């Protein structure tokens, strides 16, 4: 699974001029989107961002109607044009989007370049949240800003129903667990220190800061302890639009964390992180359950794993095996083909499809797939495939 890494940017005091004739424009209630890909792309992006804004605001409950001017978004068709725009401002460009924030909101802009990768979607969601938050709270604590931005990275957009769809982002889970391991380096940032971090301190500790900031947000939102949940809502309530960063950090610490036992909070954080299940955890759990014959539990694990990473073939392949064992041959074929589309070994899948078709009495298909497995896999499946072919009744 690809993880997107985001820099914390230091900005210059000017924005280069744009050639307006190169950019098609679409306006929505809260956004002005300019795109080199045309009006339809600008309109679709504006609709997506409005849906994201509604989702972000279901957590923060900011008065978005107070926004004096629409948020600016500019999207280039090619990376070279994007880099050319950013060159006078920053050399630290890691993703497809960057949010440039200025004291004058009219100059702030979310700028990016288009491509068809997962990174484009995730970087847009990440930086769109930063733009949303800083448009209303210009100086939020970095742990809150970036922790939520990572938390929202896997947002997607359902254009037919015009709403955002949340998928849990667990990309940093294994790395965070390693950080929390007392026997390994690097070690976690103490709670008081990460709450007080400014942007420079976060940048200096960036390898630990990002997974830990995400983990804190996931913990405060996902804990079964309502007192922990309240820490997040009190934190959001403590933020003031007119406060500088130092004042907002102080307000959060005094109004949210002052009365909570730090030791208990850290213990709860570690326990919560250890209870979360990553893609790797779920696959390993599923394989163990399958080996023990607990097909129902194995199926649940592999479905959860495929929800986390729908581009990985292993969960689909095991779901094919599970449905084959349950004599659900049509569904088994569906999952085997999904595994093949996701990059599974074609010889292996052809053999599995042949065995599945043989069990379902579809002998012509079985012969075709088994012969294909021999053609692609050589001796790997030859003996088993030839045995089944010999048992096919013409």
N, C-alpha and C positions, 0 to 999 in steps of 0.2 A: 504494500500500500504506500502510495506516495504521500509524504508529509510536506506541507508547504511551510517554509520558514520566512518570517517577516522581519525586516529591519526596523529599528527605531530611528527615524530620520531627523536630521538637523536641517532646517530649511533656511534658504536665503531670504532676502527681503524684497524680492521682485518676482514677477511671473512673466515669462517670455510671451511675446505677442503671437496670436494664432491667425492663420489665414481663414477667415470665416467662410469663404467660398468652398473650402474643402470639407466642411462639416455640416451634415444635415441636422436639424434640430427638432426635438419633441419636448413639449412641456406637459407636466402633470401637476397634481395639486402641490407637491412638495419638492419636485425635481425639475431641473432643466438639463436635458441630456443632449449632447452634441456628439455625433458619430460619423466617422468617415465611411461607415458601411451602409449609410442611407437612412431614410426616414423610418422605414419599417423596423430596422434594428434599434434606432433611437426610441421609438415608441414601445417596442417590446422590452427594452432595458428599463425604461421609466416605469412600466407596469410591474416588472419584477421588483424594482427597488421600492415601489409603494407597498407591495406585499411584504417585503422584508421589513420595512419601517413599521408596519402594523404589528408584525411579529415581535420585533425588538421592543416596541412600546407596550406590549402585553406584559413585559417584565418591569419596565421603567416608569410607565404611566406619566410621561412628560406631556405637557400641553403643546402638542405639535402644531396646533392652529396658531400659536403665537409666533411661528417662524416668519420673520419679516420678509425674507427673500427665499426663493427656491434654492435648494442645494445644487451645486454645479457638478456636472459629470461630463468628462470628455474621453472619448474612446477612439483610438487610432486603429487603422486596419493592419498596420505592420509594426513590428517591434522597433525597427530603426527610427521611425518617426516618433515613437514614444520615448525612446532613449534620447533623441535629439531634443525633444521638449524638456526633458529632465536634466540634461547635461549641465546647464548653468546653475542648477539648484542643488543637485546631489549626485554623487557617483555610486551611492549605496542602493542599487536597484535589484531586488531579489525576486519579485513576483510580477504578475501581469497587471497589478493595480497598486497605486500609491495614493494615499490621501495627503494632500498638502494643506496644512492648516496655518492660517494667518490671523493676526488680531482683528483685521478687517474681514468680516465674513464674506464680503463680496469678492474677495480674492481667493478664498479657500476653494479647493477643487479636488474631486476624486478623478484621477486620470489613469488610463490604462490602455492596453492594446489587446485586440481580439485574437483568440484562437479557439480551437475546439477541444481543448484538454480539460481534464478534471481540475487542474491547477487554476485555470481561468475562473471556473465557477466558485472555487473555494476562496481564492484571493478576493474576488468581488464581494462575497459575503462578509469576509473578514474586514476589509477596508470600508465597506458600506456601513458596517456597525460603527467603526471608529468615526466616520463622518457624521452619522446620526447622533452619536453621543456628544461629540465635541461641538456640534452645531447648537446644542442646547446647554451643555455643561463643558465649557472650553477647557477646563483644567481638572479632569477627574484623576484620581490616583492611577498610576500606570498598571498596577496589578489588576484593578477592576476593568480598566479599558481593554487591556490585551487579553486578560483571562476570559472575559465575555466574548471578545472577537474570535478567539480560538474555539470557544464553546459553540459559537454559531457557524463555524466554517462549513459544516455539511448541510446547511440550509439548501433546499432546492425550491423550484417554483413550478406549481401546477397552473399552467396558463389557461386550461379549460375552465378551472374553477376559481382562478385568480386568487390563490392563496399560497403562502409559504409552507413548506413541509420540513419539519425538524427531524434530523437523524443524529443520534448521539455521535459525537466525535471522540474516539478513544485512541487517536494516533499517538498521543503522548503518554499513554498509561504505562507501558512497559518502561519507558525512560524515567517516569516519575517514581515508579517502584524502585528502580535502581538507585535513584537519588536518595530515597528514604531508607535504603539499606545501610545500616550503621557500619557494615564492613567494607563498603565501597565508597569511592570518590567519583564525582564531587558530592559533598554533603548538602543538605537542604539549607535554604536561607532561613534564619530564625523568623518567627512570625512577626515580632515587632519590627524587624529590619525590612521585611518585604512590604509591610503596611506603610512604612515611612519612605520607601524608595521613590526617588525622582527618576526622570528619564535617563539621566547619565548613569546613575547607579544600576538601573535595570540593564542598560546596554553593557556595562562592565561585567554583569553576571548573567548574560543572556542565555547561556546554555542551561542554567538552572531556573532562571526567572520564568521562561515561557511555560515549561511543564508544570511548575509549581503554581503559577498564577491561574492556569487553566484548572488545575486540581482543586484550588481553593474555591473557585466559582462552582465547579461541579459538586463539591462537598456541601457548600452552603445551600445550594439549590436542591440537592438530592438527598440530604440527610433525612432520616426518619424522625430526628429530634427537632421539634418545632422551634425550640430556643435557638438552634443553629440556623434554621431557615430565617428566623427573625433578624439575625446578624446581617444577612444580605439586604433585607428590606429596610432595616435601619440605616445601613450604609448608603443605599440609594437615596433615602429621605434626607440624609445629612448633607448631601452635595448641594452647593449653591452656585448658580450660574455666574455670579459676579465675583466669586472668590478666586484667588490665585491658587496655584497648586499646593503650596505650603499650608494655606488655610484649609483647603478641602481635606488634605491628609490629616490635619489636626482635628477637624470636625468629625471625620470618620472614626478616628481612634477614640475620641472622647465620648461620642454619642452611641457608638456601636460596640466597641470592644472593651471599654473601660471596666465593665462590671462582670465580664465573663472570665472564668478561670482559664488562663492560658494553657496550663498543663493538660487540663481535661480537653480543651479544644484541639490541641496537637494530637493527643491520643485518639480522639474521635476521627480526626482527619486521616491518620495513618490507617485506622481500622476501615474507614470508608473506602480508601484507595485500594486496600487489599481485597475488599469485597467486590470491587468492580471487575467485570470480565471483559478482557480484550479479545480480539479476533483469535489470537494464538491460544489463549486460555480456552475459548469455546471449542476450537477445533480439537485440541488435545482432550478436553472433556468428552467431546462427541466420539472420538476414536476409542477412548476407554469404554464408554457406554456401549458402543457398537460391538467391541470385542467381547464384552461380558454378556451380550445378548439382550440388553435393555434397549430395544429399538425405539420405543417411544421417547425415552430421555435423549437418546442419541439424535433423533430427529429434531427435537426442540433445540439442542445445542447447535446443530448445523444450520437450522433456519436462522437462528440469532446471528451466527457467524456470517451467513450470506447477507444479512441485513446490514452488518457493519462494513463488509467489503463485497459488493456484488460483482466485482471484477475477478475474483479468485475462483479457480475451478474446483478446488478440493471439496468444499461443502456440497456443491452440486453433485459431484461424483458419488459422495457418500449418501446423499439423499436418493440417488439412483439405486445404490445397493440396498438401502433400507426399503424402498418401495418394491424392488424386486423380491426381497425376502418376504414382503407382505403380499406378494402376488398382485400388486398394483402395476401391471406391466406397462400400461399406457403412460402412467405418471413416471415410472422408472425411465422410460425412453425419453420423456421430456427432460428430465434432469441430466441424463447422460449427454444429450445434445447440448444442453446448457453448459455442461462442463467442457465439451469440445469447443464450443464457441468462445469460452473463457480461456482456452489455451491448453487444455489437457492433452496428453499424448494420444494421437489419433489411433494408433495401433491398439492401445489399451481400451479406448472407448469403443472401437469397432468390435473388439472381442466381447465387451460387456453388452453391446447392442445385439450381437449375434446370439449370445446366451439368453438374453431377455426375449428375443423374438422366438427362439426355439421353445422356451418354456410357454410362450403364448400361442404355440402351434402355427406361427407365421413362418413357414419353412423356407419359402423363397427368399424372404428378407434375411432370415438367419444364415442361409448359405452365402448370400452376398456379403454380409457383414463379416462372417467368419473368414471367408476367402480374403477379404480386405485386410483383416488383422494379420493374416499370414504374409500377405504382400508387403505390408508396412513393417511388421515386427519380426520377420524372419523366423528363427527358431523359438522365439520367446513364447509364442502362443500356438505354435504349430501342432504339437501333440494333442493338446486339449481341443483345438479347433477341428482338427481332422477327425477326432473321435466323435464329436457332435455331428459333423458333416456326414460321417458314415452311418449315423443313426437316423438321418432325415429320411422320411418316407415321401417318395416322389408322388 
